[in-house]
Amino acid sequence: MLSLLPLLLLQATATQTPPLASASKPAAVVSKWPAREAQFTVRDFRFRSGESLPELSINYTTLGSPHRNSRGEIDNAVMILHGTGGTGRQFLAPQFADELYGLGQPLDIRRYWIILPDAIGHGKSTKPSDGLHMRFPRYDYNDMIEAQYRLLHDGLGIRRMRLIMGTSMGCMHSLVWGETHPDFARALMPLACEPVEIAGLNRMWRTLVIDGIKADPAWADGEYRTPPVQGLRTAASLLFVAGAAPLYFQAQYPRREAAEAFARERVAASITGTDANDLIYLVDASRTYDPWPLLAAITTPTTWVNSADDFINPRNLDYPQRAVARMRDARFRLIPETADTRGHGTHTAARFWKQDLVDLLRRTD
């Protein structure tokens, strides 16, 4: 039922992005794609909690160029939203970008203007580790979506999106976008999430991640002088399991010694560069998410894809099937589990759902 750390367990190899690195210092993505990076600043941003910031900066990356129709309106903008702990630049990684952005591919950047924002609390956007620590406003998904809207509408002058899609947390954001701004996008593509309140086991392990950090005396109520390593190790261990792919890991690590070594190496690597306060905020931001009561408000054509080996969004929950029955024009597909799928991280391996995207663009053309 949520997201977690988009690229972190996608490849599950020794050279893979550490699971928590993006929580404060995103791992660099070396890309062949001609991306441009910029900042948009919102003045006097007010959060749903009643707190505010005099300035909120949203970092974003773009590919391609805007196209204007006969009325002068941008008509080719596509926004792709990352998961918890991720950044927009993760969508420049080969398993995503090389499947989608090239000549004749579904999101050919000669045709589409791709916008990849860093959510509040993530990447180079404003976040607790910038200085406020635990005094930072307690943001939630609605605040993140409002900041995205301000970027698109006020900053980039977009009145209607060609497509909004997202992975994990971005999947949930896509559903909320459909409820709160029903006419703003021509199509929605949520990948790897559930349409209900974050409760059950999903909320339990999130709570344990937060509690594990706070229980470390070195955390010092967020004013730590050295990283709370024990608390971060607890958090990293839980996140590692949540993002894992059972069949894939069994095939790659069939011997006990290799499996133990891999798990320990990944957890240790993930702690480096992770800010504990940023991690607490980004894991907790899902606490108010609950699109279920308003699903009928989603009238935008939607294609929704989950994967059967996703620990966070278990295949035996029937929420997606029940949800699409309440939505005007929605389709749901569950990717079967194989030794090649990547658990929750299947959402960023575009080859598994590329045709679904092609079909969605055709039916909303």
Buried (B, 14 or more C-beta within 10 A) or exposed (E): BBBBBBBBBBBBEEEBBBBBBBBBBBBEBEBEBEBEEEBBBBEEBBBBEEBEBEEBBBBBBBBBEBBEEEEEEBBBBBBBBBBBBBBBBBBBBBBBBBBBBBEEBBBBBEBBBBBBBBBBBBBBBBBBBEEBBBEBBBBBBBBBBBBBBBBBBEBBEBEBBBBBBBBBBBBBBBBBBBBBBBEBBBBBBBBBBBBBBBEEEBBEBBBBBBEBBBEBEBBEEBEBEEBBBBBBBBBBBBBBEBBBBEBBBEEBBEEEEEBEEBBEEBBEBBBEBBBBBBBBBBBBBBBBBBBBEBBEBBBBBBBBBBBBBBBBBBBEBEBBEBBBEBBBBBBBBBBEBBEEBBBBBBBBBBEBBBEBBBBBBEEBE
